[in-house]
Amino acid sequence: MSKKDYYQIASGKLERKKRHCPKCGPGVFLAEHVDRISCGKCGYTEFKKK
């Protein structure tokens, strides 16, 4: 995916589709895997509940 696919325009405002990393801040998005959500920059990981 390219960076432009991470955003959408709604009601005249730019909105992010994906979550950002709580450690790195806005601009660094979390990658969504089958069993986890992780940051490629700092390694922050949240595991999904089954």
C-alpha positions, -999 to +999 in steps of 0.1 A: +000+000+000+011+035-006+009+063+020-021+079+002-042+048+009-038+054+047-059+086+045-095+095+034-114+128+031-146+130+051-167+161+056-139+182+042-113+169+067-084+145+063-088+114+084-064+085+091-077+050+083-051+032+103-040+036+139-007+053+148+019+041+172+014+054+207+052+055+213+063+071+180+034+094+176+013+105+146+029+097+112+041+062+121+013+037+114+008+003+129+009-027+106-020-051+109-011-088+109-034-118+114-026-121+152-011-088+161-007-051+154+029-039+154+051-008+147+080-014+123+100+015+137+101+008+175+088-027+178+056-019+198+032-048+195-004-054+206-018-090+203-053-095+190-078-114+212-093-145+197 
